[in-house]
Amino acid sequence: MRIEIRRTGGFAGIEHHAEVDTSQRADAEEVQALAERAAAEGRRTPPVGVPDGFSYQITIDGRTVYCSDPRLTEAQRELISLVLKEGS
């Protein structure tokens, strides 16, 4: 499973992009389940965020959903953190 996160917004407006491929991960099943939960809780269109908040585009194997601060679910927050920290 290929998971991509694109973060935009924030105070400086700097965009950050990272991706993870779960095929070689020891925890692939857990990450894939987390990604499915995060996607199920996302929106099909970008939501209206708050001033200086981050907006996220989550793409999982070509399927894209959107979410934004401060209304991230726990699964979205965990997935975003994992991908932005470990992704390339």
C-alpha positions as CSV (number, residue, x, y, z in Angstrom):
1,M,0.0,0.0,0.0
2,R,1.3,3.4,-0.9
3,I,0.3,6.2,1.4
4,E,1.0,9.9,0.6
5,I,0.4,12.9,2.8
6,R,0.4,16.5,1.6
7,R,0.2,19.2,4.3
8,T,-0.5,22.8,3.4
9,G,-1.3,25.9,5.4
10,G,0.0,26.8,8.8
11,F,1.5,30.2,9.8
12,A,4.2,30.2,7.2
13,G,2.2,28.4,4.5
14,I,4.9,25.9,3.7
15,E,3.8,22.7,1.9
16,H,5.2,19.4,3.1
17,H,4.9,16.1,1.3
18,A,5.9,12.6,2.3
19,E,5.0,9.0,1.3
20,V,5.4,5.5,2.7
21,D,5.2,2.2,1.0
22,T,4.0,-0.5,3.4
23,S,5.1,-3.5,1.3
24,Q,8.5,-3.8,3.2
25,R,7.3,-2.9,6.7
26,A,7.2,-5.3,9.5
27,D,4.0,-3.5,10.8
28,A,2.4,-3.3,7.3
29,E,-1.0,-4.8,8.5
30,E,-1.3,-2.3,11.3
31,V,-0.3,0.7,9.1
32,Q,-2.7,-0.4,6.4
33,A,-5.6,-0.8,8.9
34,L,-4.8,2.7,10.3
35,A,-4.7,4.1,6.8
36,E,-8.1,2.6,6.0
37,R,-9.6,4.1,9.2
38,A,-8.1,7.5,8.5
39,A,-9.5,7.4,4.9
40,A,-12.9,6.3,6.0
41,E,-13.1,9.3,8.3
42,G,-11.9,11.8,5.6
43,R,-13.9,14.0,3.2
44,R,-14.0,13.8,-0.5
45,T,-13.5,17.6,-0.8
46,P,-11.1,19.9,1.1
47,P,-12.8,21.2,4.2
48,V,-12.7,24.8,5.4
49,G,-9.9,25.0,7.9
50,V,-9.1,27.6,10.6
51,P,-6.7,30.5,10.1
52,D,-3.0,29.3,10.3
53,G,-4.2,25.7,10.6
54,F,-2.9,22.8,8.5
55,S,-4.9,21.1,5.8
56,Y,-4.1,17.6,4.7
57,Q,-4.5,15.5,1.5
58,I,-4.2,11.8,2.2
59,T,-3.8,9.6,-0.8
60,I,-3.9,5.8,-0.4
61,D,-3.3,3.8,-3.5
62,G,-4.6,6.6,-5.7
63,R,-7.7,7.3,-3.6
64,T,-7.7,10.8,-2.0
65,V,-9.5,12.2,1.0
66,Y,-9.0,15.5,2.9
67,C,-9.0,16.7,6.5
68,S,-7.8,19.7,8.5
69,D,-6.9,20.9,11.9
70,P,-8.4,21.1,14.4
71,R,-10.9,18.4,13.3
72,L,-8.5,15.5,12.8
73,T,-9.6,12.1,14.1
74,E,-7.2,10.1,16.2
75,A,-6.6,7.7,13.2
76,Q,-5.9,10.7,10.9
77,R,-3.5,12.3,13.4
78,E,-1.6,9.1,14.0
79,L,-1.3,8.3,10.2
80,I,-0.2,11.9,9.4
81,S,2.4,11.8,12.1
82,L,3.8,8.4,11.0
83,V,4.0,9.3,7.3
84,L,5.4,12.8,7.7
85,K,8.0,11.5,10.2
86,E,9.1,8.3,8.4
87,G,8.2,9.2,4.7
88,S,10.6,10.3,2.1
